[in-house]
Every structure is written in structure tokens, then in C-alpha cells.
Amino acid sequence: MRLNARLEPALYFFAGLFGVAGVALAALAVHGGGDANLAASASAMCLAHAPALLALALGATRLKTAWLAGFLMIVGTLLFAGDLVTLRFSGSGLFPYAAPTGGWAMMLGWLAVAGGAIFRLRA
């Protein structure tokens, strides 16, 4: 079984998880008081990467780099959004540079998608 095929359920799972988190964080940003910018930024990253993960799951059989792109986007979104949400509720982040590390991971995930145009699967 190919790595992309084994990763598909995880991509669907995190797409759904990030989708619901994005909507909940958007509501928190509007109605929750406190630093709304933190929740809004976390919401934006979740809502941007949920459909990307869904697309990667749907196209995993055609994109050789889907597993790498999905992994990087999942880890990056968890670090970035997780750091901002932790900062919002506890006053301190996950660990130093967690959000920037997550941001870099998400960007590398998008580069892995672009790389998939070069390293294509054989039909």
C-alpha cells in the first residue's frame, strides 16, 4: 500500500478538525473578548489549511508529494494555531518560536505541493 493511500484518513481527519476549529476560533475572535487578533489569526490558518488537506486527500493518488505536503501542513497548523490559542488562554505560548516554526512548516508544505508538479506519479 502506498504511503499516500495510508495518509488519506489522517488528511480527512485533520481537514475536518481544522475546519471546525477555524469556525470556533472565528466565533471566539468576535465574541470572546481578550486578544481577538490571536484567535482570528489561528482561525485563518485553520480555515486556509482545512480545504488544502481535503484537496490533498482527494488528489493523493495523483500527487507524489501529497504525504509530505499534508504532514507539513498538519504539523505547521497545529504549531501555529496551537501556539496562538495557548497564548490567548494562558498568557504564554507552547514553546519559544512555536508559531514561526509552524509558519515555516506550512510554507514548506505549500512548496511540497508545488514540487508535486515536478515529481509526478506515473499514471
C-alpha positions in Angstrom: 0.0 0.0 0.0 1.4 3.4 -1.0 2.2 6.0 1.7 -0.3 8.5 0.2 -3.1 5.9 0.5 -2.2 5.3 4.1 -2.2 9.0 4.8 -5.6 9.8 3.3 -7.6 9.1 6.5 -5.3 11.4 8.5 -5.7 14.1 5.9 -9.5 13.9 6.1 -9.4 13.8 9.9 -7.3 16.9 10.2 -9.3 18.7 7.4 -12.4 18.2 9.5 -10.7 19.1 12.7 -9.1 22.3 11.3 -12.4 23.2 9.7 -14.4 23.1 13.0 -11.5 24.7 14.9 -11.4 27.5 12.4 -15.1 28.3 12.8 -15.0 28.0 16.6 -11.9 30.3 16.7 -13.6 32.8 14.4 -16.6 32.9 16.8 -14.1 33.3 19.7 -12.4 36.2 18.0 -15.7 38.0 17.6 -17.5 37.2 20.8 -14.8 36.0 23.3 -13.2 39.2 24.4 -9.5 39.2 25.2 -7.0 39.5 22.3 -9.2 38.8 19.3 -6.3 39.0 16.9 -4.8 35.8 18.3 -8.0 33.8 17.8 -8.6 35.4 14.4 -5.1 34.5 13.1 -5.4 31.0 14.4 -8.8 30.7 12.7 -7.5 32.0 9.4 -4.7 29.3 9.4 -7.1 26.5 10.3 -9.7 27.6 7.7 -7.0 28.0 5.0 -5.4 24.6 5.5 -8.6 22.5 6.1 -9.6 22.6 2.4 -6.0 22.2 1.4 -5.8 19.0 3.3 -9.1 17.9 1.8 -7.7 18.5 -1.6 -4.5 16.6 -0.8 -6.6 13.7 0.4 -8.7 13.7 -2.8 -5.6 14.0 -5.0 -3.3 11.8 -3.1 -3.2 9.2 -5.9 -2.1 11.8 -8.4 0.4 13.9 -6.3 3.6 12.1 -5.3 4.3 14.8 -2.6 0.8 14.7 -1.0 2.1 12.9 2.1 4.9 15.4 2.7 2.7 18.4 2.0 0.0 17.1 4.2 2.3 16.2 7.0 4.0 19.6 7.0 0.6 21.5 6.8 -0.7 19.4 9.7 2.3 20.0 11.9 2.6 23.6 10.9 -1.1 24.4 11.6 -1.0 22.6 14.9 2.1 24.5 16.0 1.0 27.9 14.7 -2.7 27.9 15.7 -1.9 25.9 18.9 0.7 28.5 20.0 -1.7 31.4 19.4 -4.6 29.7 21.2 -2.3 28.7 24.1 -1.1 32.3 24.3 -4.7 33.6 24.2 -5.8 31.4 27.1 -2.7 31.0 29.3 -0.7 34.1 28.5 2.3 32.1 27.3 2.8 30.1 24.1 3.6 26.4 23.6 7.4 27.0 23.4 9.7 29.7 22.1 9.3 30.1 18.3 6.4 27.6 18.0 4.3 29.9 15.8 7.2 30.8 13.4 8.2 27.2 13.3 4.6 26.3 12.4 4.5 29.1 9.8 7.7 27.7 8.1 6.3 24.2 8.2 3.1 25.4 6.4 5.1 27.3 3.8 7.3 24.2 3.2 4.0 22.2 2.8 2.9 24.5 0.1 6.3 24.2 -1.6 5.9 20.4 -1.4 2.6 20.9 -3.3 4.4 22.9 -5.9 7.1 20.3 -6.1 4.5 17.7 -6.9 4.2 19.4 -10.3 7.8 18.3 -11.0 7.9 15.0 -9.2 4.7 13.5 -10.7 3.3 10.0 -10.2 3.3 7.7 -13.2 -0.3 7.1 -14.4 
